[in-house]
Amino acid sequence: MKKVFSCMCLVGAIVLVLGGCQLQEKTVIATETLIITTTPSRDNFSDIEVELVAEDSPGNDLSLSNVHIHEGVFSGYHSPEGETSLVVNGTFNNQASREWWVVFYAEGYNASGGQISWTLDAGPILGRLQVKTPSQGSVDFTINLKWSEDISKIVIYAKGYDTPAP
């Protein structure tokens, strides 16, 4: 009488066949894929504060408007395809008498002030985006942040340059 003992795992399995004094070993490749899906439990983002921190240039000449936050799905350079993200859409308003290339990123913070989220996008620099803001004009933007249901504040950090980032 033969007894078969098996152990299955995601990567592969080893099956041992015991019969009398013989011991045989063979490798079996698992063909099933384990998919883990998480469903965010937050359905209202109106309580999240959004702050713009504009460095030296363009400084006070840059402001935000039309900010909207919602859940999205992000696929990108350092993020698995289909990862749930927090999407921030808005408009940069440039009140300066000159145009700026604005390089920006965002971080999300919990109620205690701890950073729990960051920009997922990759513009000219990983984790940074850029837009050209016309003189006395506006330009729309979108930022994808790492999902966390505990975000209470998003800070968008921006700096203006004369030329686009390489």
C-alpha positions as CSV (number, residue, x, y, z in Angstrom):
1,M,0.0,0.0,0.0
2,K,1.4,3.4,-1.0
3,K,0.8,6.6,1.0
4,V,1.0,10.0,-0.8
5,F,1.8,13.2,1.1
6,S,1.6,16.5,-0.7
7,C,2.2,20.1,0.2
8,M,1.0,22.8,-2.2
9,C,2.1,26.4,-2.2
10,L,1.9,29.4,-4.5
11,V,5.3,29.0,-6.1
12,G,5.4,25.2,-6.4
13,A,5.1,22.0,-4.5
14,I,7.1,18.9,-3.5
15,V,5.2,15.6,-3.6
16,L,6.7,12.7,-1.7
17,V,5.7,9.2,-2.5
18,L,6.4,6.6,0.1
19,G,6.3,3.0,-0.9
20,G,8.2,0.3,1.1
21,C,11.8,1.5,1.3
22,Q,11.7,3.7,-1.8
23,L,11.5,7.5,-1.6
24,Q,10.8,9.4,-4.8
25,E,10.8,13.1,-5.1
26,K,9.4,15.2,-7.9
27,T,8.6,18.9,-8.3
28,V,5.1,20.0,-9.4
29,I,4.5,23.5,-10.6
30,A,1.3,25.2,-9.3
31,T,-0.8,26.6,-12.1
32,E,-3.2,28.7,-10.1
33,T,-2.6,32.4,-9.3
34,L,-3.7,34.0,-6.1
35,I,-5.3,37.4,-6.6
36,I,-5.8,39.6,-3.5
37,T,-8.1,42.5,-4.0
38,T,-8.6,45.2,-1.4
39,T,-11.7,47.4,-1.4
40,P,-11.3,50.9,0.1
41,S,-13.8,51.6,2.8
42,R,-13.8,55.3,2.4
43,D,-16.5,56.9,0.2
44,N,-16.3,60.6,1.2
45,F,-13.2,62.7,0.6
46,S,-14.7,66.2,1.4
47,D,-13.1,66.2,4.8
48,I,-9.5,66.1,3.4
49,E,-7.7,69.4,3.6
50,V,-5.5,70.3,0.6
51,E,-2.6,72.8,1.1
52,L,-0.2,74.2,-1.5
53,V,3.4,74.9,-0.5
54,A,5.0,76.9,-3.3
55,E,8.7,77.5,-2.9
56,D,10.6,80.7,-3.8
57,S,9.4,80.8,-7.4
58,P,6.6,81.3,-8.2
59,G,5.8,81.6,-4.4
60,N,2.7,83.6,-3.7
61,D,1.9,84.0,-7.4
62,L,0.8,80.3,-7.6
63,S,-2.6,79.2,-6.1
64,L,-4.9,76.2,-6.3
65,S,-8.6,76.0,-7.4
66,N,-11.2,73.4,-8.5
67,V,-9.6,70.7,-6.3
68,H,-11.5,67.4,-6.4
69,I,-10.4,64.2,-4.6
70,H,-11.7,60.8,-5.6
71,E,-10.7,57.1,-5.6
72,G,-9.0,55.8,-8.8
73,V,-7.0,53.0,-10.1
74,F,-3.3,53.6,-11.0
75,S,-0.9,51.7,-13.1
76,G,2.6,53.0,-13.3
77,Y,6.4,52.6,-13.1
78,H,6.6,51.6,-9.4
79,S,3.1,50.6,-8.7
80,P,1.4,47.3,-9.5
81,E,-1.2,47.6,-12.2
82,G,-4.7,48.1,-10.9
83,E,-3.6,49.5,-7.5
84,T,-6.2,51.7,-5.8
85,S,-5.1,55.3,-5.6
86,L,-6.3,58.6,-4.3
87,V,-6.7,61.0,-7.3
88,V,-6.3,64.7,-6.8
89,N,-7.5,66.9,-9.7
90,G,-7.2,70.6,-9.7
91,T,-6.0,73.8,-11.3
92,F,-2.8,75.8,-10.8
93,N,-3.4,79.5,-11.2
94,N,-0.4,81.6,-12.1
95,Q,-0.9,85.3,-11.2
96,A,2.7,86.2,-12.2
97,S,3.5,88.2,-15.3
98,R,5.6,85.4,-16.6
99,E,5.2,81.7,-17.3
100,W,6.6,79.0,-15.1
101,W,7.4,75.3,-15.5
102,V,6.0,74.0,-12.2
103,V,7.5,70.8,-10.9
104,F,5.3,69.4,-8.1
105,Y,4.5,66.3,-6.0
106,A,2.1,65.6,-3.1
107,E,2.2,63.8,0.3
108,G,-0.7,62.6,2.4
109,Y,-0.8,62.9,6.2
110,N,-2.9,61.4,8.9
111,A,-4.5,63.3,11.7
112,S,-1.3,63.0,13.8
113,G,0.8,64.6,11.1
114,G,2.5,61.4,10.0
115,Q,3.2,60.9,6.3
116,I,1.2,57.9,5.1
117,S,0.9,58.6,1.3
118,W,3.0,59.9,-1.5
119,T,2.9,60.6,-5.3
120,L,2.8,57.5,-7.4
121,D,3.2,59.3,-10.8
122,A,6.5,59.6,-12.6
123,G,6.9,62.7,-14.7
124,P,10.3,63.8,-15.9
125,I,11.6,62.8,-12.4
126,L,10.2,59.7,-10.5
127,G,7.6,60.9,-8.1
128,R,7.4,64.4,-9.6
129,L,5.2,65.9,-12.3
130,Q,5.5,69.1,-14.2
131,V,3.1,71.5,-16.0
132,K,3.7,74.7,-17.9
133,T,1.6,77.5,-16.3
134,P,1.1,80.5,-18.7
135,S,1.5,84.1,-17.5
136,Q,-1.7,85.3,-15.8
137,G,-3.2,81.9,-16.7
138,S,-4.2,78.5,-15.4
139,V,-3.5,74.8,-16.1
140,D,-5.2,71.6,-14.8
141,F,-3.3,68.9,-13.1
142,T,-3.8,65.3,-11.8
143,I,-1.8,63.6,-9.0
144,N,-2.2,59.9,-8.0
145,L,-1.4,59.2,-4.3
146,K,-0.8,55.9,-2.6
147,W,-4.1,54.8,-1.1
148,S,-4.8,55.2,2.6
149,E,-8.2,55.6,4.2
150,D,-6.6,57.6,7.0
151,I,-5.5,60.6,5.0
152,S,-6.7,63.8,6.6
153,K,-4.5,66.3,4.8
154,I,-2.7,66.5,1.4
155,V,0.1,68.9,0.8
156,I,1.1,69.7,-2.7
157,Y,4.7,70.9,-3.0
158,A,5.5,73.1,-6.0
159,K,8.5,74.9,-7.4
160,G,8.7,77.0,-10.6
161,Y,11.6,76.9,-13.1
162,D,12.4,78.9,-16.3
163,T,12.8,75.7,-18.4
164,P,11.3,72.2,-18.2
165,A,12.9,69.5,-16.1
166,P,15.2,67.2,-18.1
